[in-house]
């Protein structure tokens, strides 16, 4: 007998301890009084309250991660939720959408295996999905597979656009490498930076040591490329280290080649 029919007949229903997990990946304004996280948590708690007739009870604790990508599982809020599940204190996890848990089919499958191991059901409010039954599990797996396929297709389109643009000799990206400046959508040599690049190559030939070269440039006060973001913030201008020099010495753009594949 399922929980719904038992409740409708007035029989005792074993309480289910429910919690809500919320996540955002985009940056929100810090002065917002009601954020997307707040909305997700409120929706989840309201749904739990609507299921009180079949024994759903809020644990009193919710979990969230703000401005964290769904492509990784190492999130403070999610790790806290998993610790609570391991402690046997949760029966149902409610989310606004499945992708709040993960955007990767592989990671999502890992999470579902973890939930199954501890007898926990995952419920998506807006998608009306519940992993507690076989049909819901099938729908969840299908939906996640299509979601990842859609992201892969979007990624391929973006890569194709980048390749086509660079084949035409046009720059697409954020900041040009040291030695270049943007003129329209093409790279042009920036003489003061170009002189620095030539000096770095010449000194490396003389010293035969990236470590000694990095030390010399630091002592001379030489820094990495400086630029201003669209919001007016100054970036770069840091001491040049060995990693920076390695990348510089192996950057084929400094001999006029643009890689597109």
MIDREN-994600 format. One line per 5 residues: number of its first residue (from 1); for each residue x, y, z of N, C-alpha, C, O. Coordinates in nm, 3 decimals. Layout:
# residues N
NUM = X:Y:Z:X:Y:Z:X:Y:Z:X:Y:Z; ...
//
This chain:
# residues 261
1 = 0.085:-0.120:0.000:0.000:0.000:0.000:0.089:0.125:0.000:0.180:0.135:0.081; 0.062:0.220:-0.090:0.147:0.338:-0.094:0.105:0.438:0.012:0.001:0.423:0.076; 0.189:0.540:0.030:0.167:0.638:0.137:0.041:0.720:0.114:-0.028:0.756:0.209; 0.012:0.751:-0.015:-0.106:0.833:-0.045:-0.234:0.760:-0.006:-0.321:0.818:0.058; -0.246:0.634:-0.045:-0.367:0.559:-0.014:-0.381:0.536:0.135:-0.491:0.536:0.189
6 = -0.266:0.517:0.203:-0.271:0.496:0.347:-0.321:0.620:0.418:-0.400:0.612:0.511; -0.274:0.736:0.373:-0.316:0.862:0.434:-0.463:0.888:0.409:-0.534:0.935:0.498; -0.509:0.857:0.288:-0.650:0.882:0.253:-0.744:0.793:0.333:-0.861:0.828:0.351; -0.695:0.679:0.382:-0.778:0.589:0.462:-0.764:0.613:0.611:-0.820:0.540:0.692; -0.689:0.718:0.646:-0.677:0.752:0.786:-0.581:0.665:0.863:-0.584:0.664:0.986
11 = -0.495:0.591:0.794:-0.399:0.505:0.861:-0.274:0.584:0.898:-0.246:0.689:0.840; -0.201:0.533:0.996:-0.078:0.600:1.038:0.026:0.594:0.926:0.044:0.492:0.860; 0.092:0.707:0.905:0.196:0.715:0.803:0.329:0.747:0.871:0.337:0.838:0.953; 0.432:0.672:0.837:0.563:0.697:0.895:0.616:0.832:0.849:0.620:0.858:0.729; 0.656:0.919:0.941:0.704:1.053:0.902:0.829:1.043:0.813:0.914:0.957:0.833
16 = 0.838:1.132:0.718:0.955:1.142:0.632:1.024:1.275:0.660:0.961:1.381:0.651; 1.151:1.270:0.692:1.228:1.391:0.723:1.277:1.452:0.591:1.352:1.389:0.516; 1.234:1.574:0.565:1.260:1.638:0.436:1.343:1.765:0.452:1.326:1.841:0.547; 1.432:1.786:0.356:1.510:1.909:0.353:1.515:1.962:0.211:1.473:1.894:0.118; 1.566:2.083:0.195:1.571:2.150:0.064:1.716:2.187:0.033:1.791:2.234:0.119
21 = 1.753:2.166:-0.093:1.884:2.211:-0.140:1.863:2.311:-0.253:1.781:2.288:-0.342; 1.937:2.422:-0.249:1.926:2.526:-0.353:2.065:2.565:-0.400:2.162:2.557:-0.324; 2.074:2.608:-0.525:2.202:2.651:-0.581:2.181:2.755:-0.691:2.084:2.748:-0.766; 2.274:2.850:-0.699:2.280:2.942:-0.813:2.421:2.941:-0.867:2.517:2.920:-0.793; 2.434:2.965:-0.997:2.567:2.971:-1.058:2.602:3.111:-1.104:2.720:3.142:-1.124
26 = 2.503:3.198:-1.121:2.528:3.335:-1.163:2.543:3.426:-1.044:2.489:3.399:-0.937; 2.617:3.536:-1.063:2.640:3.631:-0.954:2.520:3.724:-0.942:2.475:3.784:-1.040; 2.470:3.737:-0.818:2.358:3.825:-0.792:2.407:3.951:-0.722:2.512:3.950:-0.657; 2.332:4.056:-0.736:2.368:4.181:-0.668:2.362:4.160:-0.516:2.268:4.099:-0.464; 2.462:4.211:-0.447:2.469:4.187:-0.303:2.361:4.259:-0.226:2.334:4.224:-0.111
31 = 2.298:4.358:-0.288:2.198:4.435:-0.216:2.056:4.381:-0.236:1.959:4.443:-0.193; 2.044:4.266:-0.301:1.911:4.207:-0.320:1.860:4.155:-0.188:1.929:4.082:-0.117; 1.736:4.193:-0.155:1.677:4.147:-0.028:1.615:4.009:-0.043:1.596:3.939:0.057; 1.584:3.968:-0.167:1.523:3.837:-0.189:1.590:3.776:-0.312:1.566:3.819:-0.425; 1.674:3.677:-0.288:1.754:3.621:-0.394:1.691:3.496:-0.454:1.588:3.448:-0.407
36 = 1.755:3.445:-0.560:1.710:3.320:-0.622:1.719:3.205:-0.523:1.634:3.116:-0.523; 1.823:3.206:-0.439:1.836:3.103:-0.335:1.715:3.106:-0.243:1.657:3.002:-0.211; 1.677:3.227:-0.199:1.560:3.241:-0.112:1.435:3.185:-0.179:1.356:3.115:-0.115; 1.418:3.216:-0.308:1.300:3.169:-0.381:1.297:3.017:-0.390:1.193:2.955:-0.372; 1.413:2.957:-0.418:1.421:2.811:-0.428:1.389:2.745:-0.294:1.315:2.646:-0.289
41 = 1.445:2.799:-0.187:1.421:2.742:-0.055:1.274:2.755:-0.015:1.215:2.660:0.037; 1.215:2.872:-0.041:1.074:2.892:-0.007:0.984:2.797:-0.085:0.889:2.741:-0.030; 1.016:2.779:-0.215:0.935:2.688:-0.297:0.946:2.545:-0.245:0.846:2.473:-0.236; 1.068:2.504:-0.210:1.087:2.369:-0.158:1.017:2.347:-0.026:0.955:2.243:-0.007; 1.025:2.443:0.065:0.959:2.429:0.195:0.808:2.429:0.181:0.738:2.358:0.253
46 = 0.757:2.510:0.087:0.612:2.512:0.063:0.565:2.378:0.010:0.457:2.331:0.045; 0.647:2.316:-0.076:0.609:2.185:-0.130:0.610:2.080:-0.019:0.521:1.994:-0.014; 0.708:2.085:0.068:0.711:1.991:0.180:0.587:2.007:0.266:0.526:1.908:0.308; 0.549:2.133:0.292:0.429:2.158:0.372:0.304:2.103:0.305:0.213:2.057:0.373; 0.300:2.107:0.171:0.182:2.057:0.098:0.171:1.905:0.105:0.064:1.849:0.079
51 = 0.280:1.839:0.141:0.280:1.693:0.149:0.270:1.643:0.294:0.298:1.526:0.323; 0.231:1.732:0.384:0.222:1.694:0.525:0.123:1.580:0.547:0.139:1.501:0.640; 0.021:1.573:0.462:-0.080:1.469:0.476:-0.026:1.328:0.457:-0.087:1.231:0.502; 0.088:1.316:0.390:0.147:1.183:0.371:0.276:1.167:0.452:0.360:1.081:0.424; 0.286:1.253:0.554:0.394:1.233:0.650:0.519:1.314:0.629:0.616:1.296:0.704
56 = 0.522:1.404:0.530:0.644:1.483:0.506:0.660:1.587:0.617:0.565:1.658:0.651; 0.779:1.594:0.672:0.809:1.690:0.778:0.943:1.757:0.752:1.041:1.688:0.723; 0.951:1.891:0.760:1.079:1.960:0.738:1.175:1.931:0.853:1.133:1.923:0.969; 1.301:1.916:0.821:1.401:1.890:0.924:1.435:2.015:1.004:1.490:2.008:1.113; 1.402:2.132:0.946:1.438:2.257:1.012:1.569:2.315:0.961:1.607:2.425:0.999
61 = 1.637:2.241:0.876:1.764:2.286:0.819:1.760:2.274:0.667:1.715:2.172:0.613; 1.807:2.376:0.598:1.817:2.371:0.452:1.963:2.390:0.413:2.046:2.428:0.495; 1.993:2.363:0.284:2.131:2.370:0.236:2.134:2.448:0.105:2.043:2.436:0.022; 2.238:2.527:0.086:2.245:2.607:-0.036:2.389:2.641:-0.071:2.478:2.643:0.015; 2.410:2.668:-0.201:2.539:2.713:-0.253:2.512:2.826:-0.350:2.446:2.806:-0.452
66 = 2.561:2.944:-0.319:2.541:3.061:-0.406:2.662:3.082:-0.495:2.776:3.074:-0.449; 2.636:3.111:-0.623:2.742:3.141:-0.719:2.844:3.028:-0.732:2.965:3.052:-0.736; 2.794:2.906:-0.738:2.880:2.788:-0.752:2.832:2.707:-0.872:2.712:2.683:-0.887; 2.924:2.665:-0.957:2.889:2.589:-1.077:2.832:2.452:-1.041:2.875:2.389:-0.944; 2.735:2.408:-1.121:2.679:2.275:-1.102:2.763:2.167:-1.164:2.725:2.049:-1.161
71 = 2.878:2.203:-1.220:2.965:2.104:-1.284:3.061:2.039:-1.185:3.136:1.948:-1.221; 3.059:2.086:-1.060:3.146:2.028:-0.957:3.061:1.985:-0.838:2.956:2.043:-0.811; 3.109:1.884:-0.767:3.037:1.835:-0.648:3.097:1.889:-0.519:3.036:1.879:-0.413; 3.216:1.947:-0.528:3.281:2.001:-0.408:3.223:2.139:-0.378:3.286:2.242:-0.405; 3.103:2.139:-0.321:3.037:2.263:-0.280:3.005:2.253:-0.131:2.960:2.149:-0.085
76 = 3.028:2.359:-0.056:3.006:2.355:0.089:2.865:2.310:0.128:2.848:2.223:0.214; 2.765:2.370:0.064:2.627:2.334:0.099:2.595:2.190:0.066:2.534:2.119:0.146; 2.638:2.145:-0.053:2.611:2.007:-0.095:2.685:1.908:-0.005:2.630:1.803:0.030; 2.809:1.942:0.031:2.884:1.853:0.120:2.819:1.845:0.257:2.820:1.739:0.321; 2.761:1.956:0.303:2.689:1.955:0.430:2.565:1.867:0.423:2.534:1.794:0.517
81 = 2.495:1.874:0.309:2.377:1.789:0.289:2.417:1.642:0.289:2.350:1.560:0.350; 2.525:1.609:0.220:2.570:1.471:0.213:2.611:1.418:0.351:2.587:1.301:0.382; 2.672:1.504:0.431:2.710:1.463:0.567:2.586:1.432:0.651:2.586:1.337:0.729; 2.481:1.513:0.633:2.356:1.490:0.707:2.290:1.361:0.662:2.233:1.287:0.742; 2.298:1.335:0.530:2.242:1.209:0.478:2.319:1.090:0.533:2.258:0.990:0.572
86 = 2.450:1.100:0.537:2.533:0.992:0.592:2.497:0.964:0.737:2.504:0.850:0.783; 2.459:1.070:0.809:2.423:1.055:0.950:2.284:0.996:0.968:2.239:0.974:1.080; 2.214:0.971:0.854:2.081:0.911:0.861:1.973:1.003:0.910:1.877:0.959:0.974; 1.987:1.133:0.878:1.893:1.232:0.931:1.798:1.288:0.825:1.721:1.380:0.853; 1.803:1.234:0.703:1.719:1.284:0.594:1.660:1.168:0.516:1.727:1.067:0.492
91 = 1.532:1.182:0.478:1.466:1.081:0.395:1.436:1.132:0.255:1.434:1.055:0.159; 1.413:1.263:0.242:1.377:1.323:0.113:1.453:1.454:0.095:1.457:1.537:0.185; 1.513:1.471:-0.023:1.578:1.598:-0.060:1.495:1.662:-0.170:1.471:1.601:-0.274; 1.453:1.785:-0.147:1.370:1.858:-0.243:1.452:1.966:-0.310:1.522:2.043:-0.243; 1.444:1.973:-0.443:1.513:2.077:-0.519:1.415:2.146:-0.612:1.309:2.091:-0.644
96 = 1.450:2.267:-0.656:1.365:2.340:-0.750:1.366:2.272:-0.886:1.262:2.250:-0.947; 1.489:2.239:-0.933:1.509:2.163:-1.057:1.624:2.068:-1.036:1.707:2.088:-0.947; 1.630:1.963:-1.117:1.734:1.862:-1.101:1.874:1.919:-1.120:1.968:1.874:-1.055; 1.888:2.018:-1.208:2.022:2.071:-1.234:2.076:2.151:-1.117:2.192:2.194:-1.121; 1.995:2.173:-1.014:2.048:2.237:-0.893:2.144:2.143:-0.822:2.238:2.187:-0.755
101 = 2.122:2.011:-0.837:2.211:1.912:-0.779:2.338:1.899:-0.863:2.449:1.904:-0.810; 2.321:1.882:-0.994:2.437:1.869:-1.083:2.395:1.890:-1.227:2.282:1.864:-1.266; 2.491:1.940:-1.307:2.469:1.957:-1.451:2.541:1.850:-1.531:2.539:1.852:-1.654; 2.603:1.758:-1.464:2.676:1.649:-1.530:2.604:1.518:-1.507:2.569:1.484:-1.394; 2.580:1.444:-1.614:2.513:1.315:-1.601:2.595:1.221:-1.513:2.540:1.148:-1.430
106 = 2.727:1.222:-1.531:2.814:1.136:-1.452:2.805:1.169:-1.304:2.789:1.080:-1.220; 2.816:1.298:-1.272:2.808:1.340:-1.131:2.669:1.316:-1.074:2.654:1.277:-0.959; 2.567:1.339:-1.157:2.430:1.319:-1.111:2.407:1.170:-1.080:2.344:1.136:-0.980; 2.459:1.083:-1.165:2.446:0.939:-1.140:2.515:0.900:-1.011:2.467:0.816:-0.936; 2.629:0.963:-0.986:2.703:0.939:-0.861:2.620:0.982:-0.741:2.616:0.913:-0.639
111 = 2.555:1.098:-0.754:2.471:1.147:-0.644:2.351:1.056:-0.622:2.313:1.030:-0.507; 2.290:1.009:-0.730:2.174:0.921:-0.717:2.214:0.789:-0.650:2.138:0.734:-0.570; 2.333:0.738:-0.683:2.383:0.616:-0.619:2.402:0.641:-0.470:2.373:0.554:-0.388; 2.451:0.759:-0.435:2.470:0.795:-0.294:2.335:0.802:-0.223:2.321:0.753:-0.111; 2.235:0.865:-0.287:2.102:0.873:-0.229:2.043:0.732:-0.208:1.988:0.702:-0.102
116 = 2.057:0.648:-0.310:2.004:0.512:-0.300:2.070:0.434:-0.186:2.003:0.362:-0.112; 2.199:0.452:-0.173:2.273:0.382:-0.069:2.219:0.414:0.070:2.221:0.329:0.160; 2.171:0.537:0.086:2.122:0.580:0.217:1.970:0.589:0.223:1.914:0.643:0.319; 1.903:0.535:0.121:1.757:0.530:0.122:1.690:0.666:0.117:1.586:0.687:0.179; 1.750:0.758:0.041:1.697:0.895:0.031:1.638:0.918:-0.107:1.698:0.878:-0.208
121 = 1.522:0.981:-0.113:1.458:1.013:-0.240:1.488:1.157:-0.280:1.500:1.245:-0.194; 1.501:1.181:-0.410:1.523:1.316:-0.464:1.397:1.359:-0.535:1.345:1.287:-0.620; 1.346:1.477:-0.502:1.222:1.528:-0.560:1.247:1.664:-0.623:1.303:1.753:-0.559; 1.205:1.680:-0.750:1.212:1.808:-0.820:1.073:1.870:-0.822:0.980:1.812:-0.877; 1.060:1.987:-0.761:0.927:2.049:-0.747:0.869:2.090:-0.881:0.757:2.052:-0.915
126 = 0.944:2.168:-0.959:0.888:2.224:-1.082:0.876:2.122:-1.193:0.797:2.140:-1.287; 0.954:2.013:-1.183:0.948:1.910:-1.287:0.862:1.790:-1.247:0.848:1.695:-1.324; 0.806:1.795:-1.127:0.715:1.691:-1.078:0.778:1.552:-1.090:0.716:1.458:-1.141; 0.902:1.541:-1.042:0.975:1.415:-1.051:1.015:1.368:-0.912:1.054:1.448:-0.826; 1.005:1.237:-0.891:1.039:1.178:-0.762:1.116:1.049:-0.787:1.065:0.956:-0.850
131 = 1.241:1.044:-0.738:1.323:0.926:-0.760:1.280:0.807:-0.674:1.338:0.699:-0.681; 1.177:0.830:-0.592:1.130:0.724:-0.505:1.053:0.615:-0.576:1.028:0.509:-0.518; 1.015:0.638:-0.702:0.946:0.533:-0.778:1.017:0.510:-0.910:1.093:0.596:-0.957; 0.993:0.395:-0.971:1.067:0.355:-1.091:1.042:0.447:-1.209:1.135:0.479:-1.284; 0.917:0.491:-1.228:0.884:0.581:-1.339:0.954:0.715:-1.322:1.005:0.772:-1.418
136 = 0.954:0.765:-1.199:1.021:0.892:-1.173:1.170:0.882:-1.198:1.230:0.975:-1.250; 1.230:0.769:-1.160:1.373:0.749:-1.182:1.404:0.746:-1.331:1.503:0.805:-1.375; 1.321:0.678:-1.409:1.342:0.673:-1.553:1.334:0.813:-1.614:1.416:0.850:-1.697; 1.235:0.889:-1.572:1.217:1.024:-1.625:1.335:1.114:-1.587:1.381:1.194:-1.668; 1.384:1.099:-1.465:1.497:1.179:-1.419:1.621:1.149:-1.501:1.689:1.241:-1.547
141 = 1.652:1.021:-1.520:1.770:0.984:-1.597:1.761:1.031:-1.742:1.860:1.075:-1.800; 1.642:1.020:-1.800:1.622:1.064:-1.939:1.640:1.215:-1.951:1.706:1.264:-2.042; 1.581:1.287:-1.857:1.589:1.433:-1.858:1.732:1.481:-1.844:1.774:1.572:-1.914; 1.808:1.420:-1.753:1.946:1.459:-1.733:2.032:1.430:-1.856:2.121:1.508:-1.890; 2.004:1.318:-1.923:2.079:1.283:-2.044:2.056:1.385:-2.154:2.150:1.427:-2.221
146 = 1.931:1.427:-2.174:1.900:1.526:-2.275:1.958:1.663:-2.238:2.001:1.738:-2.326; 1.959:1.695:-2.109:2.014:1.823:-2.065:2.163:1.830:-2.096:2.212:1.933:-2.144; 2.237:1.721:-2.068:2.379:1.720:-2.097:2.404:1.724:-2.249:2.498:1.789:-2.295; 2.320:1.654:-2.325:2.333:1.657:-2.471:2.316:1.800:-2.523:2.390:1.843:-2.612; 2.219:1.872:-2.469:2.195:2.009:-2.511:2.314:2.099:-2.480:2.350:2.184:-2.560
151 = 2.375:2.079:-2.362:2.493:2.158:-2.326:2.611:2.126:-2.416:2.686:2.215:-2.455; 2.627:1.997:-2.450:2.737:1.957:-2.538:2.721:2.020:-2.676:2.819:2.067:-2.734; 2.599:2.021:-2.728:2.573:2.080:-2.859:2.603:2.230:-2.857:2.663:2.284:-2.950; 2.561:2.297:-2.749:2.588:2.440:-2.736:2.738:2.466:-2.731:2.786:2.563:-2.789; 2.812:2.379:-2.660:2.956:2.394:-2.651:3.023:2.375:-2.787:3.117:2.447:-2.820
156 = 2.974:2.278:-2.865:3.029:2.254:-2.999:3.005:2.374:-3.091:3.092:2.411:-3.170; 2.888:2.433:-3.080:2.858:2.551:-3.161:2.952:2.666:-3.127:3.000:2.738:-3.215; 2.978:2.683:-2.997:3.069:2.790:-2.955:3.209:2.765:-3.007:3.275:2.857:-3.055; 3.255:2.639:-2.998:3.389:2.606:-3.048:3.399:2.626:-3.198:3.500:2.675:-3.249; 3.293:2.589:-3.270:3.292:2.608:-3.416:3.302:2.756:-3.452:3.371:2.793:-3.547
161 = 3.234:2.839:-3.376:3.238:2.983:-3.401:3.379:3.037:-3.377:3.429:3.119:-3.454; 3.442:2.991:-3.268:3.578:3.036:-3.237:3.674:2.995:-3.348:3.757:3.075:-3.392; 3.664:2.870:-3.393:3.752:2.820:-3.499:3.733:2.900:-3.627:3.831:2.941:-3.690; 3.607:2.923:-3.666:3.580:2.997:-3.789:3.633:3.140:-3.781:3.685:3.193:-3.879; 3.620:3.202:-3.664:3.667:3.339:-3.646:3.818:3.347:-3.653:3.874:3.436:-3.717
166 = 3.885:3.253:-3.587:4.032:3.257:-3.585:4.092:3.218:-3.720:4.202:3.262:-3.754; 4.022:3.136:-3.796:4.071:3.103:-3.930:4.077:3.226:-4.018:4.155:3.232:-4.113; 3.995:3.325:-3.986:3.996:3.450:-4.062:4.100:3.548:-4.008:4.112:3.661:-4.055; 4.175:3.502:-3.907:4.277:3.588:-3.849:4.222:3.689:-3.751:4.290:3.786:-3.718; 4.100:3.667:-3.704:4.038:3.760:-3.610:4.055:3.707:-3.468:4.061:3.586:-3.446
171 = 4.063:3.800:-3.372:4.080:3.761:-3.232:3.945:3.746:-3.165:3.859:3.833:-3.177; 3.927:3.636:-3.096:3.808:3.616:-3.016:3.854:3.564:-2.881:3.920:3.461:-2.873; 3.819:3.633:-2.778:3.865:3.597:-2.645:3.860:3.719:-2.555:3.795:3.819:-2.588; 3.927:3.711:-2.444:3.924:3.823:-2.350:4.042:3.916:-2.373:4.031:4.012:-2.450; 4.153:3.889:-2.308:4.268:3.980:-2.314:4.374:3.927:-2.410:4.412:3.810:-2.401
176 = 4.422:4.010:-2.502:4.529:3.967:-2.593:4.655:3.934:-2.514:4.673:3.986:-2.403; 4.742:3.850:-2.567:4.867:3.818:-2.496:4.961:3.937:-2.491:4.946:4.034:-2.565; 5.058:3.926:-2.403:5.159:4.031:-2.391:5.225:4.054:-2.526:5.268:3.959:-2.592; 5.234:4.180:-2.566:5.293:4.214:-2.695:5.192:4.257:-2.798:5.229:4.308:-2.904; 5.064:4.237:-2.768:4.958:4.271:-2.864:4.852:4.360:-2.800:4.835:4.363:-2.678
181 = 4.782:4.434:-2.886:4.667:4.514:-2.845:4.559:4.495:-2.951:4.590:4.470:-3.067; 4.435:4.507:-2.911:4.324:4.490:-3.005:4.299:4.618:-3.083:4.291:4.727:-3.027; 4.286:4.603:-3.215:4.240:4.710:-3.302:4.122:4.656:-3.380:4.138:4.583:-3.478; 4.005:4.691:-3.334:3.885:4.629:-3.389:3.879:4.486:-3.338:3.872:4.461:-3.218; 3.883:4.390:-3.433:3.883:4.249:-3.393:4.014:4.181:-3.433:4.026:4.058:-3.431
186 = 4.112:4.264:-3.468:4.242:4.210:-3.507:4.349:4.251:-3.406:4.339:4.354:-3.340; 4.451:4.167:-3.396:4.561:4.197:-3.306:4.665:4.284:-3.377:4.698:4.262:-3.493; 4.715:4.382:-3.304:4.822:4.468:-3.355:4.935:4.469:-3.252:4.910:4.455:-3.132; 5.057:4.485:-3.299:5.172:4.484:-3.208:5.172:4.611:-3.122:5.157:4.722:-3.172; 5.191:4.590:-2.992:5.206:4.702:-2.899:5.354:4.714:-2.868:5.410:4.628:-2.800
191 = 5.418:4.819:-2.916:5.563:4.826:-2.921:5.631:4.812:-2.785:5.731:4.740:-2.773; 5.579:4.879:-2.682:5.647:4.871:-2.553:5.642:4.729:-2.496:5.739:4.681:-2.438; 5.528:4.662:-2.514:5.517:4.524:-2.468:5.598:4.431:-2.557:5.656:4.334:-2.508; 5.604:4.459:-2.688:5.681:4.376:-2.780:5.829:4.379:-2.744:5.898:4.278:-2.753; 5.878:4.497:-2.703:6.018:4.507:-2.662:6.045:4.421:-2.539:6.150:4.358:-2.527
196 = 5.949:4.420:-2.447:5.963:4.338:-2.327:5.966:4.190:-2.362:6.046:4.114:-2.307; 5.879:4.148:-2.454:5.875:4.008:-2.496:6.010:3.968:-2.557:6.064:3.862:-2.526; 6.063:4.054:-2.645:6.193:4.024:-2.708:6.304:4.013:-2.603:6.391:3.927:-2.612; 6.298:4.101:-2.504:6.399:4.099:-2.397:6.390:3.971:-2.317:6.493:3.913:-2.279; 6.269:3.925:-2.289:6.251:3.801:-2.213:6.311:3.684:-2.289:6.380:3.600:-2.230
201 = 6.285:3.678:-2.420:6.340:3.568:-2.501:6.493:3.576:-2.504:6.561:3.474:-2.492; 6.546:3.697:-2.522:6.691:3.712:-2.529:6.758:3.674:-2.397:6.861:3.608:-2.397; 6.699:3.716:-2.285:6.756:3.685:-2.156:6.747:3.536:-2.125:6.834:3.480:-2.059; 6.640:3.471:-2.172:6.628:3.327:-2.150:6.738:3.252:-2.224:6.793:3.155:-2.172; 6.770:3.297:-2.346:6.878:3.235:-2.424:7.010:3.252:-2.351:7.095:3.163:-2.354
206 = 7.029:3.366:-2.286:7.154:3.393:-2.216:7.163:3.318:-2.083:7.268:3.264:-2.048; 7.053:3.315:-2.009:7.055:3.257:-1.875:7.032:3.106:-1.874:7.082:3.036:-1.785; 6.957:3.056:-1.971:6.921:2.914:-1.978:6.848:2.868:-1.851:6.857:2.751:-1.814; 6.777:2.959:-1.786:6.706:2.924:-1.662:6.583:3.012:-1.647:6.593:3.134:-1.640; 6.468:2.948:-1.641:6.343:3.023:-1.621:6.340:3.082:-1.481:6.291:3.193:-1.460
211 = 6.392:3.006:-1.384:6.393:3.055:-1.246:6.475:3.181:-1.230:6.431:3.277:-1.167; 6.597:3.180:-1.286:6.682:3.299:-1.278:6.621:3.417:-1.352:6.632:3.532:-1.309; 6.556:3.387:-1.465:6.492:3.493:-1.543:6.377:3.556:-1.466:6.361:3.678:-1.465; 6.295:3.472:-1.400:6.183:3.523:-1.321:6.235:3.611:-1.207:6.179:3.716:-1.178; 6.343:3.567:-1.143:6.403:3.644:-1.034:6.454:3.778:-1.084:6.434:3.881:-1.019
216 = 6.521:3.777:-1.199:6.575:3.901:-1.257:6.464:3.999:-1.290:6.475:4.117:-1.258; 6.356:3.951:-1.354:6.245:4.039:-1.392:6.175:4.095:-1.270:6.133:4.211:-1.270; 6.163:4.013:-1.165:6.100:4.061:-1.042:6.182:4.171:-0.978:6.128:4.271:-0.933; 6.314:4.152:-0.975:6.403:4.254:-0.918:6.397:4.384:-0.997:6.416:4.492:-0.941; 6.370:4.373:-1.126:6.362:4.492:-1.211:6.223:4.555:-1.209:6.200:4.658:-1.272
221 = 6.131:4.492:-1.137:5.996:4.547:-1.126:5.908:4.522:-1.246:5.806:4.589:-1.264; 5.945:4.425:-1.329:5.865:4.391:-1.448:5.742:4.312:-1.404:5.751:4.221:-1.322; 5.627:4.348:-1.460:5.502:4.281:-1.422:5.431:4.224:-1.545:5.470:4.249:-1.659; 5.328:4.148:-1.518:5.246:4.092:-1.625:5.163:4.201:-1.690:5.159:4.315:-1.643; 5.097:4.166:-1.798:5.016:4.262:-1.875:4.904:4.320:-1.786:4.840:4.248:-1.709
226 = 4.884:4.450:-1.800:4.778:4.517:-1.724:4.665:4.556:-1.819:4.689:4.604:-1.930; 4.541:4.535:-1.774:4.427:4.575:-1.855:4.312:4.618:-1.765:4.312:4.593:-1.644; 4.215:4.684:-1.825:4.099:4.735:-1.752:3.975:4.660:-1.799:3.951:4.649:-1.919; 3.898:4.608:-1.706:3.776:4.534:-1.740:3.667:4.630:-1.783:3.680:4.752:-1.773; 3.558:4.571:-1.832:3.444:4.653:-1.876:3.382:4.731:-1.761:3.319:4.834:-1.782
231 = 3.401:4.680:-1.640:3.346:4.748:-1.522:3.442:4.850:-1.464:3.414:4.913:-1.362; 3.559:4.867:-1.532:3.654:4.969:-1.488:3.757:4.920:-1.387:3.831:5.002:-1.332; 3.763:4.789:-1.361:3.860:4.737:-1.266:3.993:4.705:-1.335:3.994:4.653:-1.447; 4.102:4.735:-1.269:4.235:4.710:-1.324:4.278:4.569:-1.286:4.275:4.532:-1.169; 4.318:4.491:-1.385:4.363:4.354:-1.362:4.508:4.339:-1.409:4.561:4.423:-1.483
236 = 4.572:4.230:-1.366:4.709:4.204:-1.407:4.806:4.288:-1.327:4.778:4.329:-1.214; 4.923:4.314:-1.388:5.023:4.396:-1.319:5.088:4.325:-1.201:5.131:4.390:-1.106; 5.096:4.190:-1.208:5.156:4.113:-1.099:5.299:4.074:-1.136:5.335:4.072:-1.254; 5.380:4.043:-1.036:5.518:3.999:-1.065:5.519:3.878:-1.157:5.434:3.790:-1.144; 5.612:3.873:-1.248:5.621:3.763:-1.342:5.686:3.642:-1.275:5.796:3.653:-1.221
241 = 5.619:3.527:-1.278:5.674:3.407:-1.218:5.714:3.307:-1.325:5.701:3.334:-1.445; 5.763:3.190:-1.282:5.811:3.089:-1.377:5.700:3.037:-1.466:5.722:3.014:-1.585; 5.579:3.018:-1.410:5.468:2.967:-1.490:5.435:3.063:-1.604:5.414:3.021:-1.717; 5.433:3.192:-1.572:5.403:3.294:-1.674:5.507:3.289:-1.786:5.473:3.297:-1.904; 5.634:3.276:-1.748:5.741:3.273:-1.848:5.732:3.148:-1.935:5.749:3.156:-2.057
246 = 5.704:3.033:-1.874:5.687:2.909:-1.951:5.579:2.927:-2.058:5.600:2.892:-2.175; 5.464:2.982:-2.017:5.354:3.002:-2.112:5.394:3.100:-2.222:5.360:3.081:-2.339; 5.466:3.204:-2.183:5.508:3.305:-2.279:5.603:3.245:-2.383:5.587:3.270:-2.503; 5.699:3.168:-2.339:5.797:3.110:-2.428:5.736:3.009:-2.525:5.791:2.985:-2.632; 5.624:2.950:-2.487:5.559:2.848:-2.572:5.437:2.900:-2.646:5.364:2.822:-2.708
251 = 5.413:3.031:-2.640:5.296:3.089:-2.705:5.330:3.121:-2.852:5.405:3.214:-2.881; 5.273:3.043:-2.942:5.304:3.059:-3.085:5.244:3.186:-3.144:5.278:3.225:-3.256; 5.156:3.250:-3.071:5.101:3.377:-3.119:5.209:3.483:-3.126:5.196:3.581:-3.201; 5.315:3.465:-3.048:5.421:3.564:-3.048:5.506:3.559:-3.175:5.589:3.647:-3.198; 5.486:3.455:-3.259:5.551:3.452:-3.391:5.447:3.468:-3.501:5.471:3.435:-3.617
256 = 5.329:3.519:-3.463:5.228:3.554:-3.561:5.131:3.444:-3.599:5.055:3.458:-3.695; 5.132:3.334:-3.524:5.039:3.224:-3.555:4.922:3.225:-3.456:4.941:3.242:-3.336; 4.801:3.206:-3.509:4.683:3.195:-3.424:4.633:3.051:-3.427:4.599:2.999:-3.533; 4.629:2.989:-3.313:4.581:2.851:-3.305:4.429:2.851:-3.300:4.368:2.929:-3.228; 4.369:2.761:-3.378:4.223:2.756:-3.378:4.171:2.615:-3.364:4.049:2.595:-3.365
261 = 4.255:2.517:-3.352:4.211:2.379:-3.332:4.291:2.315:-3.221:4.269:2.198:-3.189
//
